Amino acid sequence: MKIGNKKFLPIVVAALLAVALVFPAGVVAAPEALATRTLPASVDPGADFGVGIEASGCGSFGQVMETLPTSFSYVGTDSTDVNVTQDGNTVSFTFMADAVSFTYTVTASATAGTYSFSGVVKDEDKIEYTIGGDTEIGVTVAHPEVERESSGLTKAAFATSNLSISPSEVNIGEEVTISVLVTNTGNAAGSYEVTLKIDGAVEATKEVTLNAGANKEVTFTTAKDVAGSYSVTVNGHSGSFSIRQKPAPPPPPPEEVPPPVKAINWPVLGGIIAGVIVVGVLIFLLARRRAY
């Protein structure tokens, strides 16, 4: 029996060594990096909104790369845990930690529709993993919009139309008038807020109160001191105007130069006067001589 055991001992040792080589003691496969995105279900055209990101399992450092939908624009983030770089519609957030959670702000398209976000998270070995969570967001024009409700089914609802920008091109410092027609399409009086945005930033806000079925034109004026093209958004309606450089003033008319005054030739004039005197004296003497 002992001899038989000795024969099988080398086989058992070889098997144990093979298992040890295939599954080294203490070695555990590294977890995959994970990231999720949180989006609002829908936003107004041209509105600013937040995108939430949570990432983990990246190791000593990682990077989130987000690709924004066409016509969306990156605004910024208040997080101090990430370093941000941007290349077109791709925004990269680099962090020196295994996990990070932050929110960044985006301006939505001015055109209604459904838009898709995409992105990846990279771990410390630069291995990419697709970001999970929300990927789609709706841009909707919320008209008619209920602003106030009373008892029962009576309510106020509002719609905007007839966006006007006049003039569409002005000089620096000149005023542009922007107006929109607000109509209460509901069956009760109510108030409605009209917001003017220029280049995505709120320029002015006005509130209008209308009876049921009434309408009113809401007007804004603005002036810019920098030449260029400016986009306009008023409650889901969009347009633009341009500012041009002021034309150079016309040159002043040339000054009229009076003709030069000729200097008096006093010797010649004195000679003429003397000649006249001499002739006069001679005529006088001749006249007097004839008299005698």
C-alpha positions, 0 to 999 in steps of 0.5 A, spaced: 500 500 500 505 504 501 509 503 495 502 504 491 501 511 494 509 513 493 507 512 485 501 516 485 505 522 489 508 525 483 502 525 479 498 529 485 504 534 486 504 535 478 496 536 478 497 541 484 502 545 481 498 546 474 492 548 478 496 553 482 499 556 475 492 557 472 489 560 479 494 564 482 493 564 490 490 571 492 489 574 484 482 576 483 480 579 477 479 587 477 472 589 477 469 593 470 468 600 471 461 603 471 458 609 469 450 611 469 447 618 466 441 621 469 437 626 464 430 629 465 425 626 461 424 633 457 426 640 457 423 646 453 427 649 447 433 652 448 433 651 456 439 650 460 438 643 464 443 638 468 446 632 466 448 627 472 454 622 472 456 617 477 462 613 475 466 608 479 471 602 479 476 606 475 482 605 479 487 610 481 484 615 476 479 615 470 475 619 465 468 620 462 467 622 455 460 625 453 458 626 446 452 631 446 447 631 441 447 635 435 445 643 436 446 642 444 451 646 447 456 645 453 455 650 459 459 648 464 460 644 471 460 646 478 464 640 480 471 641 483 473 633 482 473 633 475 478 637 469 474 638 463 476 639 456 472 640 450 472 638 442 466 640 438 460 636 441 465 631 445 466 633 453 471 629 457 471 629 465 478 627 468 478 625 475 484 622 480 479 617 484 476 610 483 469 614 483 466 620 482 459 623 482 458 630 478 453 634 474 454 638 468 449 643 465 447 643 457 443 648 453 438 644 449 436 645 442 432 650 440 428 645 435 423 640 438 424 633 438 428 627 441 435 627 442 440 622 444 446 622 448 452 617 448 459 616 452 464 612 455 468 611 461 475 609 461 479 606 467 486 607 469 488 602 464 484 606 458 479 601 457 473 603 455 466 601 458 459 604 455 455 609 460 449 606 462 442 610 464 438 615 461 440 616 453 434 620 450 431 626 452 425 630 449 425 637 447 418 639 447 414 646 446 409 646 451 404 650 448 398 650 450 401 651 457 396 651 463 398 657 468 393 657 473 387 653 474 380 654 478 375 650 480 372 644 476 374 644 469 375 652 468 382 653 466 387 658 463 391 656 457 396 660 453 399 659 446 405 664 443 405 666 435 408 671 430 415 672 433 417 679 430 424 681 430 425 688 427 430 691 424 434 684 423 440 688 422 442 694 425 449 698 427 452 698 434 448 701 439 442 701 435 435 698 438 432 692 436 425 690 437 423 683 439 415 682 439 411 675 440 403 675 440 400 671 447 393 668 446 389 665 452 386 659 449 383 657 455 376 659 458 379 663 464 383 669 466 390 668 467 397 670 467 403 668 463 411 669 463 414 671 457 422 670 457 427 673 452 433 669 451 439 672 446 444 667 445 441 662 450 442 667 456 436 670 459 435 677 457 428 679 460 422 677 462 415 680 462 408 677 465 402 678 461 395 677 464 389 676 459 382 674 460 379 668 456 380 668 449 384 675 449 391 676 446 396 681 447 403 683 443 409 683 448 415 687 446 422 687 448 427 692 446 435 690 446 441 693 443 448 690 443 455 694 443 459 688 439 458 686 432 456 679 430 450 675 429 445 674 435 440 668 436 433 669 439 429 665 443 422 667 446 418 661 449 420 656 444 420 661 438 427 662 435 430 667 430 436 672 429 439 679 428 445 682 426 449 687 429 454 691 424 460 696 425 458 703 425 459 706 418 465 711 418 463 718 418 464 722 411 470 726 411 469 734 412 468 738 406 474 742 404 475 749 407 475 754 402 481 758 401 480 766 399 484 768 393 490 771 395 490 779 395 495 782 390 500 787 394 499 795 392 505 797 388 506 804 391 512 806 387 507 805 380 501 808 384 505 814 386 508 816 379 501 816 377 498 820 382 504 825 381 503 825 373 496 827 374 498 833 379 503 835 374 498 835 368 493 839 373 498 844 374 500 845 367 492 845 365 491 851 370 497 855 368 495 855 361 488 857 363 491 862 367 495 865 361 490 865 356 486 869 361 491 875 361 
